[in-house]
């Protein structure tokens, strides 16, 4: 749930920043909104990886350890 809140904040705030940039000079001004867009985006990607990708990795390690202990117990 935390990831989706983070993603929603990211999208909402960055849309607001782009609109501020557009209405305060637009294409004639340096697109400064790119910096929070990129760096906060990297944070959101890291959050996604930690929530959704790491789980599969941890599940595999846990399953491997469980099988190893079960095998030792059966000896």
PyMOL Python script that loads the backbone (N, CA, C, O; Angstrom):
from pymol import cmd

cmd.read_pdbstr("""\
ATOM      1  N   UNK A   1       0.821  -1.192   0.000  1.00  0.00           N
ATOM      2  CA  UNK A   1       0.000   0.000   0.000  1.00  0.00           C
ATOM      3  C   UNK A   1       0.867   1.258   0.000  1.00  0.00           C
ATOM      4  O   UNK A   1       0.534   2.258  -0.636  1.00  0.00           O
ATOM      5  N   UNK A   2       1.986   1.191   0.725  1.00  0.00           N
ATOM      6  CA  UNK A   2       2.876   2.343   0.787  1.00  0.00           C
ATOM      7  C   UNK A   2       3.444   2.717  -0.567  1.00  0.00           C
ATOM      8  O   UNK A   2       3.632   3.896  -0.866  1.00  0.00           O
ATOM      9  N   UNK A   3       3.719   1.706  -1.390  1.00  0.00           N
ATOM     10  CA  UNK A   3       4.252   1.990  -2.720  1.00  0.00           C
ATOM     11  C   UNK A   3       3.248   2.773  -3.552  1.00  0.00           C
ATOM     12  O   UNK A   3       3.618   3.727  -4.236  1.00  0.00           O
ATOM     13  N   UNK A   4       1.982   2.376  -3.498  1.00  0.00           N
ATOM     14  CA  UNK A   4       0.960   3.062  -4.291  1.00  0.00           C
ATOM     15  C   UNK A   4       0.755   4.498  -3.814  1.00  0.00           C
ATOM     16  O   UNK A   4       0.493   5.385  -4.626  1.00  0.00           O
ATOM     17  N   UNK A   5       0.872   4.736  -2.515  1.00  0.00           N
ATOM     18  CA  UNK A   5       0.798   6.103  -1.997  1.00  0.00           C
ATOM     19  C   UNK A   5       1.988   6.912  -2.513  1.00  0.00           C
ATOM     20  O   UNK A   5       1.828   8.068  -2.908  1.00  0.00           O
ATOM     21  N   UNK A   6       3.164   6.317  -2.512  1.00  0.00           N
ATOM     22  CA  UNK A   6       4.364   6.975  -3.022  1.00  0.00           C
ATOM     23  C   UNK A   6       4.214   7.296  -4.502  1.00  0.00           C
ATOM     24  O   UNK A   6       4.551   8.395  -4.941  1.00  0.00           O
ATOM     25  N   UNK A   7       3.714   6.346  -5.261  1.00  0.00           N
ATOM     26  CA  UNK A   7       3.521   6.546  -6.700  1.00  0.00           C
ATOM     27  C   UNK A   7       2.502   7.645  -6.970  1.00  0.00           C
ATOM     28  O   UNK A   7       2.701   8.480  -7.853  1.00  0.00           O
ATOM     29  N   UNK A   8       1.416   7.645  -6.213  1.00  0.00           N
ATOM     30  CA  UNK A   8       0.395   8.683  -6.384  1.00  0.00           C
ATOM     31  C   UNK A   8       0.932  10.071  -6.071  1.00  0.00           C
ATOM     32  O   UNK A   8       0.647  11.029  -6.790  1.00  0.00           O
ATOM     33  N   UNK A   9       1.709  10.177  -4.996  1.00  0.00           N
ATOM     34  CA  UNK A   9       2.331  11.462  -4.654  1.00  0.00           C
ATOM     35  C   UNK A   9       3.289  11.903  -5.747  1.00  0.00           C
ATOM     36  O   UNK A   9       3.315  13.073  -6.127  1.00  0.00           O
ATOM     37  N   UNK A  10       4.069  10.970  -6.248  1.00  0.00           N
ATOM     38  CA  UNK A  10       5.033  11.266  -7.306  1.00  0.00           C
ATOM     39  C   UNK A  10       4.327  11.827  -8.534  1.00  0.00           C
ATOM     40  O   UNK A  10       4.729  12.860  -9.070  1.00  0.00           O
ATOM     41  N   UNK A  11       3.284  11.151  -8.974  1.00  0.00           N
ATOM     42  CA  UNK A  11       2.569  11.596 -10.175  1.00  0.00           C
ATOM     43  C   UNK A  11       1.909  12.949  -9.926  1.00  0.00           C
ATOM     44  O   UNK A  11       2.038  13.863 -10.740  1.00  0.00           O
ATOM     45  N   UNK A  12       1.204  13.080  -8.805  1.00  0.00           N
ATOM     46  CA  UNK A  12       0.494  14.324  -8.522  1.00  0.00           C
ATOM     47  C   UNK A  12       1.412  15.529  -8.396  1.00  0.00           C
ATOM     48  O   UNK A  12       1.157  16.571  -9.000  1.00  0.00           O
ATOM     49  N   UNK A  13       2.459  15.395  -7.628  1.00  0.00           N
ATOM     50  CA  UNK A  13       3.378  16.520  -7.423  1.00  0.00           C
ATOM     51  C   UNK A  13       4.103  16.872  -8.713  1.00  0.00           C
ATOM     52  O   UNK A  13       4.284  18.051  -9.015  1.00  0.00           O
ATOM     53  N   UNK A  14       4.518  15.876  -9.473  1.00  0.00           N
ATOM     54  CA  UNK A  14       5.248  16.175 -10.705  1.00  0.00           C
ATOM     55  C   UNK A  14       4.353  16.781 -11.775  1.00  0.00           C
ATOM     56  O   UNK A  14       4.811  17.617 -12.553  1.00  0.00           O
ATOM     57  N   UNK A  15       3.093  16.381 -11.830  1.00  0.00           N
ATOM     58  CA  UNK A  15       2.154  17.041 -12.747  1.00  0.00           C
ATOM     59  C   UNK A  15       2.005  18.505 -12.343  1.00  0.00           C
ATOM     60  O   UNK A  15       1.992  19.390 -13.198  1.00  0.00           O
ATOM     61  N   UNK A  16       1.892  18.758 -11.040  1.00  0.00           N
ATOM     62  CA  UNK A  16       1.779  20.129 -10.545  1.00  0.00           C
ATOM     63  C   UNK A  16       3.037  20.937 -10.895  1.00  0.00           C
ATOM     64  O   UNK A  16       2.932  22.087 -11.321  1.00  0.00           O
ATOM     65  N   UNK A  17       4.215  20.347 -10.721  1.00  0.00           N
ATOM     66  CA  UNK A  17       5.454  21.043 -11.063  1.00  0.00           C
ATOM     67  C   UNK A  17       5.546  21.358 -12.555  1.00  0.00           C
ATOM     68  O   UNK A  17       6.010  22.433 -12.938  1.00  0.00           O
ATOM     69  N   UNK A  18       5.107  20.429 -13.389  1.00  0.00           N
ATOM     70  CA  UNK A  18       5.119  20.667 -14.839  1.00  0.00           C
ATOM     71  C   UNK A  18       4.150  21.783 -15.204  1.00  0.00           C
ATOM     72  O   UNK A  18       4.458  22.619 -16.054  1.00  0.00           O
ATOM     73  N   UNK A  19       2.983  21.803 -14.570  1.00  0.00           N
ATOM     74  CA  UNK A  19       2.017  22.874 -14.827  1.00  0.00           C
ATOM     75  C   UNK A  19       2.563  24.233 -14.368  1.00  0.00           C
ATOM     76  O   UNK A  19       2.382  25.238 -15.056  1.00  0.00           O
ATOM     77  N   UNK A  20       3.223  24.263 -13.222  1.00  0.00           N
ATOM     78  CA  UNK A  20       3.831  25.520 -12.754  1.00  0.00           C
ATOM     79  C   UNK A  20       4.878  25.991 -13.754  1.00  0.00           C
ATOM     80  O   UNK A  20       4.919  27.169 -14.109  1.00  0.00           O
ATOM     81  N   UNK A  21       5.721  25.071 -14.208  1.00  0.00           N
ATOM     82  CA  UNK A  21       6.735  25.419 -15.202  1.00  0.00           C
ATOM     83  C   UNK A  21       6.079  25.961 -16.476  1.00  0.00           C
ATOM     84  O   UNK A  21       6.517  26.972 -17.024  1.00  0.00           O
ATOM     85  N   UNK A  22       5.047  25.294 -16.932  1.00  0.00           N
ATOM     86  CA  UNK A  22       4.390  25.672 -18.181  1.00  0.00           C
ATOM     87  C   UNK A  22       3.763  27.058 -18.090  1.00  0.00           C
ATOM     88  O   UNK A  22       3.903  27.866 -19.008  1.00  0.00           O
ATOM     89  N   UNK A  23       3.074  27.334 -16.989  1.00  0.00           N
ATOM     90  CA  UNK A  23       2.373  28.607 -16.868  1.00  0.00           C
ATOM     91  C   UNK A  23       3.259  29.757 -16.400  1.00  0.00           C
ATOM     92  O   UNK A  23       2.808  30.902 -16.358  1.00  0.00           O
ATOM     93  N   UNK A  24       4.512  29.472 -16.048  1.00  0.00           N
ATOM     94  CA  UNK A  24       5.425  30.551 -15.662  1.00  0.00           C
ATOM     95  C   UNK A  24       6.544  30.739 -16.676  1.00  0.00           C
ATOM     96  O   UNK A  24       7.617  31.227 -16.320  1.00  0.00           O
ATOM     97  N   UNK A  25       6.324  30.376 -17.889  1.00  0.00           N
ATOM     98  CA  UNK A  25       7.328  30.601 -18.926  1.00  0.00           C
ATOM     99  C   UNK A  25       7.335  29.510 -19.975  1.00  0.00           C
ATOM    100  O   UNK A  25       7.667  29.757 -21.134  1.00  0.00           O
ATOM    101  N   UNK A  26       6.972  28.311 -19.575  1.00  0.00           N
ATOM    102  CA  UNK A  26       6.844  27.199 -20.513  1.00  0.00           C
ATOM    103  C   UNK A  26       8.097  26.894 -21.298  1.00  0.00           C
ATOM    104  O   UNK A  26       9.185  26.752 -20.740  1.00  0.00           O
ATOM    105  N   UNK A  27       7.925  26.796 -22.606  1.00  0.00           N
ATOM    106  CA  UNK A  27       9.014  26.338 -23.469  1.00  0.00           C
ATOM    107  C   UNK A  27      10.160  27.337 -23.558  1.00  0.00           C
ATOM    108  O   UNK A  27      11.227  26.992 -24.065  1.00  0.00           O
ATOM    109  N   UNK A  28       9.971  28.553 -23.086  1.00  0.00           N
ATOM    110  CA  UNK A  28      11.027  29.562 -23.143  1.00  0.00           C
ATOM    111  C   UNK A  28      11.912  29.545 -21.905  1.00  0.00           C
ATOM    112  O   UNK A  28      12.871  30.313 -21.820  1.00  0.00           O
ATOM    113  N   UNK A  29      11.602  28.682 -20.950  1.00  0.00           N
ATOM    114  CA  UNK A  29      12.349  28.589 -19.695  1.00  0.00           C
ATOM    115  C   UNK A  29      12.940  27.187 -19.595  1.00  0.00           C
ATOM    116  O   UNK A  29      12.366  26.217 -20.090  1.00  0.00           O
ATOM    117  N   UNK A  30      14.105  27.100 -18.940  1.00  0.00           N
ATOM    118  CA  UNK A  30      14.740  25.794 -18.737  1.00  0.00           C
ATOM    119  C   UNK A  30      13.766  24.850 -18.018  1.00  0.00           C
ATOM    120  O   UNK A  30      13.145  25.255 -17.035  1.00  0.00           O
ATOM    121  N   UNK A  31      13.620  23.616 -18.481  1.00  0.00           N
ATOM    122  CA  UNK A  31      12.689  22.666 -17.850  1.00  0.00           C
ATOM    123  C   UNK A  31      13.236  22.111 -16.525  1.00  0.00           C
ATOM    124  O   UNK A  31      13.674  20.963 -16.453  1.00  0.00           O
ATOM    125  N   UNK A  32      13.200  22.939 -15.494  1.00  0.00           N
ATOM    126  CA  UNK A  32      13.751  22.603 -14.184  1.00  0.00           C
ATOM    127  C   UNK A  32      13.014  21.443 -13.515  1.00  0.00           C
ATOM    128  O   UNK A  32      13.565  20.796 -12.625  1.00  0.00           O
ATOM    129  N   UNK A  33      11.784  21.176 -13.930  1.00  0.00           N
ATOM    130  CA  UNK A  33      11.003  20.091 -13.332  1.00  0.00           C
ATOM    131  C   UNK A  33      11.619  18.718 -13.594  1.00  0.00           C
ATOM    132  O   UNK A  33      11.252  17.737 -12.949  1.00  0.00           O
ATOM    133  N   UNK A  34      12.553  18.651 -14.539  1.00  0.00           N
ATOM    134  CA  UNK A  34      13.181  17.379 -14.884  1.00  0.00           C
ATOM    135  C   UNK A  34      13.949  16.794 -13.696  1.00  0.00           C
ATOM    136  O   UNK A  34      13.977  15.578 -13.512  1.00  0.00           O
ATOM    137  N   UNK A  35      14.574  17.662 -12.890  1.00  0.00           N
ATOM    138  CA  UNK A  35      15.390  17.178 -11.779  1.00  0.00           C
ATOM    139  C   UNK A  35      14.571  16.416 -10.727  1.00  0.00           C
ATOM    140  O   UNK A  35      14.930  15.285 -10.396  1.00  0.00           O
ATOM    141  N   UNK A  36      13.493  16.988 -10.193  1.00  0.00           N
ATOM    142  CA  UNK A  36      12.695  16.179  -9.255  1.00  0.00           C
ATOM    143  C   UNK A  36      12.036  14.984  -9.950  1.00  0.00           C
ATOM    144  O   UNK A  36      11.864  13.928  -9.342  1.00  0.00           O
ATOM    145  N   UNK A  37      11.671  15.150 -11.210  1.00  0.00           N
ATOM    146  CA  UNK A  37      11.050  14.063 -11.952  1.00  0.00           C
ATOM    147  C   UNK A  37      11.977  12.853 -12.035  1.00  0.00           C
ATOM    148  O   UNK A  37      11.554  11.723 -11.791  1.00  0.00           O
ATOM    149  N   UNK A  38      13.228  13.092 -12.376  1.00  0.00           N
ATOM    150  CA  UNK A  38      14.192  11.997 -12.535  1.00  0.00           C
ATOM    151  C   UNK A  38      14.622  11.419 -11.193  1.00  0.00           C
ATOM    152  O   UNK A  38      14.578  10.204 -10.997  1.00  0.00           O
ATOM    153  N   UNK A  39      15.040  12.286 -10.263  1.00  0.00           N
ATOM    154  CA  UNK A  39      15.603  11.769  -9.017  1.00  0.00           C
ATOM    155  C   UNK A  39      14.544  11.160  -8.098  1.00  0.00           C
ATOM    156  O   UNK A  39      14.792  10.137  -7.460  1.00  0.00           O
ATOM    157  N   UNK A  40      13.381  11.775  -8.028  1.00  0.00           N
ATOM    158  CA  UNK A  40      12.298  11.177  -7.250  1.00  0.00           C
ATOM    159  C   UNK A  40      11.831   9.904  -7.957  1.00  0.00           C
ATOM    160  O   UNK A  40      11.450   8.932  -7.305  1.00  0.00           O
ATOM    161  N   UNK A  41      11.861   9.911  -9.289  1.00  0.00           N
ATOM    162  CA  UNK A  41      11.505   8.723 -10.059  1.00  0.00           C
ATOM    163  C   UNK A  41      12.422   7.549  -9.755  1.00  0.00           C
ATOM    164  O   UNK A  41      11.969   6.407  -9.678  1.00  0.00           O
ATOM    165  N   UNK A  42      13.707   7.825  -9.581  1.00  0.00           N
ATOM    166  CA  UNK A  42      14.639   6.760  -9.199  1.00  0.00           C
ATOM    167  C   UNK A  42      14.268   6.193  -7.825  1.00  0.00           C
ATOM    168  O   UNK A  42      14.370   4.988  -7.598  1.00  0.00           O
ATOM    169  N   UNK A  43      13.845   7.057  -6.924  1.00  0.00           N
ATOM    170  CA  UNK A  43      13.395   6.606  -5.610  1.00  0.00           C
ATOM    171  C   UNK A  43      12.157   5.738  -5.698  1.00  0.00           C
ATOM    172  O   UNK A  43      12.044   4.737  -4.989  1.00  0.00           O
ATOM    173  N   UNK A  44      11.227   6.115  -6.565  1.00  0.00           N
ATOM    174  CA  UNK A  44      10.008   5.321  -6.751  1.00  0.00           C
ATOM    175  C   UNK A  44      10.353   3.961  -7.355  1.00  0.00           C
ATOM    176  O   UNK A  44       9.782   2.943  -6.963  1.00  0.00           O
ATOM    177  N   UNK A  45      11.280   3.944  -8.300  1.00  0.00           N
ATOM    178  CA  UNK A  45      11.714   2.671  -8.891  1.00  0.00           C
ATOM    179  C   UNK A  45      12.361   1.785  -7.827  1.00  0.00           C
ATOM    180  O   UNK A  45      12.098   0.584  -7.771  1.00  0.00           O
ATOM    181  N   UNK A  46      13.199   2.375  -6.993  1.00  0.00           N
ATOM    182  CA  UNK A  46      13.830   1.602  -5.915  1.00  0.00           C
ATOM    183  C   UNK A  46      12.783   1.060  -4.951  1.00  0.00           C
ATOM    184  O   UNK A  46      12.897  -0.071  -4.478  1.00  0.00           O
ATOM    185  N   UNK A  47      11.773   1.854  -4.661  1.00  0.00           N
ATOM    186  CA  UNK A  47      10.688   1.396  -3.784  1.00  0.00           C
ATOM    187  C   UNK A  47       9.945   0.228  -4.427  1.00  0.00           C
ATOM    188  O   UNK A  47       9.623  -0.751  -3.755  1.00  0.00           O
ATOM    189  N   UNK A  48       9.673   0.333  -5.735  1.00  0.00           N
ATOM    190  CA  UNK A  48       8.997  -0.743  -6.460  1.00  0.00           C
ATOM    191  C   UNK A  48       9.806  -2.034  -6.378  1.00  0.00           C
ATOM    192  O   UNK A  48       9.263  -3.100  -6.087  1.00  0.00           O
ATOM    193  N   UNK A  49      11.106  -1.928  -6.637  1.00  0.00           N
ATOM    194  CA  UNK A  49      11.972  -3.109  -6.606  1.00  0.00           C
ATOM    195  C   UNK A  49      11.979  -3.721  -5.208  1.00  0.00           C
ATOM    196  O   UNK A  49      11.913  -4.942  -5.064  1.00  0.00           O
ATOM    197  N   UNK A  50      12.059  -2.881  -4.182  1.00  0.00           N
ATOM    198  CA  UNK A  50      12.119  -3.409  -2.818  1.00  0.00           C
ATOM    199  C   UNK A  50      10.818  -4.074  -2.408  1.00  0.00           C
ATOM    200  O   UNK A  50      10.825  -4.996  -1.592  1.00  0.00           O
ATOM    201  N   UNK A  51       9.698  -3.618  -2.962  1.00  0.00           N
ATOM    202  CA  UNK A  51       8.405  -4.191  -2.576  1.00  0.00           C
ATOM    203  C   UNK A  51       8.059  -5.414  -3.411  1.00  0.00           C
ATOM    204  O   UNK A  51       7.673  -6.446  -2.860  1.00  0.00           O
ATOM    205  N   UNK A  52       8.191  -5.317  -4.733  1.00  0.00           N
ATOM    206  CA  UNK A  52       7.672  -6.363  -5.601  1.00  0.00           C
ATOM    207  C   UNK A  52       8.718  -7.353  -6.101  1.00  0.00           C
ATOM    208  O   UNK A  52       8.389  -8.523  -6.299  1.00  0.00           O
ATOM    209  N   UNK A  53       9.930  -6.943  -6.307  1.00  0.00           N
ATOM    210  CA  UNK A  53      10.938  -7.845  -6.850  1.00  0.00           C
ATOM    211  C   UNK A  53      11.678  -8.601  -5.755  1.00  0.00           C
ATOM    212  O   UNK A  53      11.984  -9.782  -5.919  1.00  0.00           O
ATOM    213  N   UNK A  54      11.964  -7.949  -4.661  1.00  0.00           N
ATOM    214  CA  UNK A  54      12.722  -8.580  -3.578  1.00  0.00           C
ATOM    215  C   UNK A  54      11.932  -9.712  -2.939  1.00  0.00           C
ATOM    216  O   UNK A  54      12.520 -10.684  -2.467  1.00  0.00           O
ATOM    217  N   UNK A  55      10.613  -9.600  -2.917  1.00  0.00           N
ATOM    218  CA  UNK A  55       9.782 -10.621  -2.295  1.00  0.00           C
ATOM    219  C   UNK A  55      10.017 -11.982  -2.938  1.00  0.00           C
ATOM    220  O   UNK A  55      10.164 -12.983  -2.237  1.00  0.00           O
ATOM    221  N   UNK A  56      10.052 -12.026  -4.253  1.00  0.00           N
ATOM    222  CA  UNK A  56      10.290 -13.294  -4.939  1.00  0.00           C
ATOM    223  C   UNK A  56      11.655 -13.858  -4.575  1.00  0.00           C
ATOM    224  O   UNK A  56      11.795 -15.063  -4.363  1.00  0.00           O
ATOM    225  N   UNK A  57      12.649 -13.006  -4.502  1.00  0.00           N
ATOM    226  CA  UNK A  57      13.996 -13.430  -4.142  1.00  0.00           C
ATOM    227  C   UNK A  57      14.019 -13.987  -2.727  1.00  0.00           C
ATOM    228  O   UNK A  57      14.593 -15.049  -2.488  1.00  0.00           O
ATOM    229  N   UNK A  58      13.405 -13.284  -1.793  1.00  0.00           N
ATOM    230  CA  UNK A  58      13.369 -13.749  -0.408  1.00  0.00           C
ATOM    231  C   UNK A  58      12.566 -15.041  -0.266  1.00  0.00           C
ATOM    232  O   UNK A  58      12.919 -15.913   0.527  1.00  0.00           O
ATOM    233  N   UNK A  59      11.497 -15.156  -1.029  1.00  0.00           N
ATOM    234  CA  UNK A  59      10.709 -16.395  -0.991  1.00  0.00           C
ATOM    235  C   UNK A  59      11.539 -17.584  -1.460  1.00  0.00           C
ATOM    236  O   UNK A  59      11.466 -18.666  -0.878  1.00  0.00           O
ATOM    237  N   UNK A  60      12.322 -17.382  -2.504  1.00  0.00           N
ATOM    238  CA  UNK A  60      13.163 -18.477  -3.008  1.00  0.00           C
ATOM    239  C   UNK A  60      14.220 -18.873  -1.989  1.00  0.00           C
ATOM    240  O   UNK A  60      14.472 -20.060  -1.784  1.00  0.00           O
ATOM    241  N   UNK A  61      14.838 -17.890  -1.353  1.00  0.00           N
ATOM    242  CA  UNK A  61      15.853 -18.193  -0.343  1.00  0.00           C
ATOM    243  C   UNK A  61      15.221 -18.921   0.837  1.00  0.00           C
ATOM    244  O   UNK A  61      15.771 -19.899   1.344  1.00  0.00           O
ATOM    245  N   UNK A  62      14.070 -18.437   1.263  1.00  0.00           N
ATOM    246  CA  UNK A  62      13.374 -19.071   2.386  1.00  0.00           C
ATOM    247  C   UNK A  62      12.983 -20.494   2.047  1.00  0.00           C
ATOM    248  O   UNK A  62      13.149 -21.393   2.871  1.00  0.00           O
ATOM    249  N   UNK A  63      12.466 -20.714   0.850  1.00  0.00           N
ATOM    250  CA  UNK A  63      12.075 -22.057   0.422  1.00  0.00           C
ATOM    251  C   UNK A  63      13.290 -22.980   0.358  1.00  0.00           C
ATOM    252  O   UNK A  63      13.209 -24.137   0.768  1.00  0.00           O
ATOM    253  N   UNK A  64      14.400 -22.482  -0.147  1.00  0.00           N
ATOM    254  CA  UNK A  64      15.616 -23.287  -0.228  1.00  0.00           C
ATOM    255  C   UNK A  64      16.098 -23.680   1.173  1.00  0.00           C
ATOM    256  O   UNK A  64      16.487 -24.824   1.405  1.00  0.00           O
ATOM    257  N   UNK A  65      16.070 -22.729   2.091  1.00  0.00           N
ATOM    258  CA  UNK A  65      16.499 -23.013   3.461  1.00  0.00           C
ATOM    259  C   UNK A  65      15.550 -24.007   4.138  1.00  0.00           C
ATOM    260  O   UNK A  65      15.991 -24.885   4.879  1.00  0.00           O
ATOM    261  N   UNK A  66      14.249 -23.864   3.881  1.00  0.00           N
ATOM    262  CA  UNK A  66      13.262 -24.784   4.445  1.00  0.00           C
ATOM    263  C   UNK A  66      13.517 -26.210   3.960  1.00  0.00           C
ATOM    264  O   UNK A  66      13.515 -27.155   4.749  1.00  0.00           O
ATOM    265  N   UNK A  67      13.735 -26.353   2.651  1.00  0.00           N
ATOM    266  CA  UNK A  67      14.006 -27.688   2.096  1.00  0.00           C
ATOM    267  C   UNK A  67      15.285 -28.277   2.676  1.00  0.00           C
ATOM    268  O   UNK A  67      15.344 -29.470   2.976  1.00  0.00           O
ATOM    269  N   UNK A  68      16.299 -27.448   2.833  1.00  0.00           N
ATOM    270  CA  UNK A  68      17.559 -27.910   3.396  1.00  0.00           C
ATOM    271  C   UNK A  68      17.360 -28.407   4.831  1.00  0.00           C
ATOM    272  O   UNK A  68      17.867 -29.469   5.192  1.00  0.00           O
ATOM    273  N   UNK A  69      16.634 -27.657   5.638  1.00  0.00           N
ATOM    274  CA  UNK A  69      16.371 -28.077   7.022  1.00  0.00           C
ATOM    275  C   UNK A  69      15.515 -29.331   7.068  1.00  0.00           C
ATOM    276  O   UNK A  69      15.743 -30.211   7.897  1.00  0.00           O
ATOM    277  N   UNK A  70      14.534 -29.417   6.184  1.00  0.00           N
ATOM    278  CA  UNK A  70      13.663 -30.594   6.128  1.00  0.00           C
ATOM    279  C   UNK A  70      14.476 -31.830   5.753  1.00  0.00           C
ATOM    280  O   UNK A  70      14.264 -32.910   6.304  1.00  0.00           O
ATOM    281  N   UNK A  71      15.408 -31.665   4.814  1.00  0.00           N
ATOM    282  CA  UNK A  71      16.264 -32.777   4.393  1.00  0.00           C
ATOM    283  C   UNK A  71      17.165 -33.235   5.528  1.00  0.00           C
ATOM    284  O   UNK A  71      17.355 -34.436   5.723  1.00  0.00           O
ATOM    285  N   UNK A  72      17.722 -32.290   6.278  1.00  0.00           N
ATOM    286  CA  UNK A  72      18.561 -32.634   7.418  1.00  0.00           C
ATOM    287  C   UNK A  72      17.751 -33.344   8.505  1.00  0.00           C
ATOM    288  O   UNK A  72      18.267 -34.233   9.182  1.00  0.00           O
ATOM    289  N   UNK A  73      16.517 -32.964   8.668  1.00  0.00           N
ATOM    290  CA  UNK A  73      15.663 -33.551   9.686  1.00  0.00           C
ATOM    291  C   UNK A  73      15.301 -35.002   9.323  1.00  0.00           C
ATOM    292  O   UNK A  73      15.139 -35.838  10.212  1.00  0.00           O
ATOM    293  N   UNK A  74      15.176 -35.296   8.043  1.00  0.00           N
ATOM    294  CA  UNK A  74      14.804 -36.631   7.588  1.00  0.00           C
ATOM    295  C   UNK A  74      15.976 -37.609   7.623  1.00  0.00           C
ATOM    296  O   UNK A  74      15.761 -38.803   7.413  1.00  0.00           O
ATOM    297  N   UNK A  75      17.174 -37.172   7.871  1.00  0.00           N
ATOM    298  CA  UNK A  75      18.344 -38.066   7.901  1.00  0.00           C
ATOM    299  C   UNK A  75      18.411 -38.855   9.158  1.00  0.00           C
ATOM    300  O   UNK A  75      19.332 -39.652   9.339  1.00  0.00           O
TER     301      UNK A  75
END
""", "prot")
cmd.dss("prot")
cmd.show_as("cartoon", "prot")
cmd.util.cbc("prot")
cmd.orient("prot")
